[in-house]
Amino acid sequence: MFGLFKSNPTAKLRKKMQQVQEKSMQAQRRGDIRSHSMLSAEADELWKEIQRLEADEKK
């Protein structure tokens, strides 16, 4: 019951990752491959951080 109002740290990261992926897709559609690559790398780093946090929660 008290966990209801507890913030989920991975939820914020997932939302940010989704936004970065959206920007990456738009850059690719515009033909801006350099920006697409940089944004894809940022999304990958966010995904690794999410996985690390979820693994720590399971312990």
Secondary structure, 3 states (H helix, E strand, C coil): CHHHHCCCHHHHHHHHHHHHHHHHHHHHHHCCHHHHHHHHHHHHHHHHHHHHHHHHHHC
